[in-house]
Amino acid sequence: MGLTLAELQAVGLEVGVDPSRIANAAQTLDARQSLVPRRTSLWMPVSVGRVINLPREVSDGEWDLLVSEFRQTFGAQGELTARDGSRVWSNGNLRASLESTPTGHRLRLETTKGGAENINGLGLGAFSIGILALATIANTGSSPLAMELLMLWSFGTGLVMLGSNALRLPGWARKREDQMEYIDLRVRRLITADSHDHGGEG
C-alpha cells in the first residue's frame, strides 16, 4: 500500500525536504494522472479531457472563482447552467462540469474539435472517388480528360482536407490539454489551501 501525502512529507522532513515541495509534486502527479485518453479519428486527436476527483465539496464561492479561471484560461465568457445536480460552464463544445461524488466533488473538463471528424470523412470520400477514377482509367485503357480532371480534383481535395486536419489537430489538442492541466492545478491548490485555512480555525 502506498504512503499518504502526510507520511511522504514526514519522510521528506527527515531528509531535509520542504513539505510544500512534496505537496506541489504530488499535486502535479495527480494532475497528470487525471488526463482522459484522447479520442481520435484517423489517428488524429478530436477529443480531450480531464477528470479531477476532489476530496470535498466545492462551495458556491469557490465555484465562482473556478468559473473566472475558466473564462480567463479559455478566453471565453461561456454559459452557466445546472442539471441533474451538476453545475456546468460551457462554451460551444468545451464543458466544465462539477459533479457530486460520495466523498466530495468531481470536476470534469472535456471538449471536442467541431467538424474534425466530418472533414476526415469528406477527405476519405474524395480520395475514394479519386481511386475509383484511377481504377476506371486503368481498366478501360483510356483516359478521357474529364476522368483525369475528376481524379486530380478528388486526390487534391482529399489531400487538402486530411492534411489540414493533420497539421492543426495535434496543436489544438496540446493547447487544450495544457489549459486543462492549469485548471487542474489551480482547483487542487484552491481546495488544499482552503482546507488548511479551515483546519487552523477553532
C-alpha positions, 0 to 999 in steps of 0.5 A, spaced: 500 500 500 502 506 498 504 512 503 499 518 504 501 525 502 502 526 510 507 520 511 511 522 504 512 529 507 514 526 514 519 522 510 521 528 506 522 532 513 527 527 515 531 528 509 531 535 509 525 536 504 520 542 504 513 539 505 510 544 500 515 541 495 512 534 496 505 537 496 506 541 489 509 534 486 504 530 488 499 535 486 502 535 479 502 527 479 495 527 480 494 532 475 497 528 470 494 522 472 487 525 471 488 526 463 482 522 459 485 518 453 484 522 447 479 520 442 481 520 435 479 519 428 484 517 423 489 517 428 488 524 429 486 527 436 478 530 436 477 529 443 480 531 450 479 531 457 480 531 464 477 528 470 479 531 477 476 527 483 476 532 489 476 530 496 470 535 498 465 539 496 466 545 492 462 551 495 458 556 491 464 561 492 469 557 490 465 555 484 465 562 482 472 563 482 473 556 478 468 559 473 473 566 472 479 561 471 475 558 466 473 564 462 480 567 463 484 560 461 479 559 455 478 566 453 471 565 453 465 568 457 461 561 456 454 559 459 452 557 466 447 552 467 445 546 472 442 539 471 441 533 474 445 536 480 451 538 476 453 545 475 456 546 468 460 552 464 460 551 457 462 554 451 460 551 444 463 544 445 468 545 451 464 543 458 466 544 465 462 540 469 462 539 477 459 533 479 457 530 486 461 524 488 460 520 495 466 523 498 466 530 495 466 533 488 468 531 481 470 536 476 470 534 469 473 538 463 472 535 456 471 538 449 471 536 442 474 539 435 467 541 431 467 538 424 474 534 425 471 528 424 466 530 418 472 533 414 476 526 415 470 523 412 469 528 406 477 527 405 476 519 405 470 520 400 474 524 395 480 520 395 475 514 394 472 517 388 479 519 386 481 511 386 475 509 383 477 514 377 484 511 377 481 504 377 476 506 371 482 509 367 486 503 368 481 498 366 478 501 360 485 503 357 483 510 356 483 516 359 478 521 357 480 528 360 474 529 364 476 522 368 483 525 369 480 532 371 475 528 376 481 524 379 486 530 380 480 534 383 478 528 388 486 526 390 487 534 391 481 535 395 482 529 399 489 531 400 487 538 402 482 536 407 486 530 411 492 534 411 489 540 414 486 536 419 493 533 420 497 539 421 492 543 426 489 537 430 495 535 434 496 543 436 489 544 438 489 538 442 496 540 446 493 547 447 487 544 450 490 539 454 495 544 457 489 549 459 486 543 462 492 541 466 492 549 469 485 548 471 487 542 474 492 545 478 489 551 480 482 547 483 487 542 487 491 548 490 484 552 491 481 546 495 488 544 499 489 551 501 482 552 503 482 546 507 488 548 511 485 555 512 479 551 515 483 546 519 487 552 523 480 555 525 477 553 532 
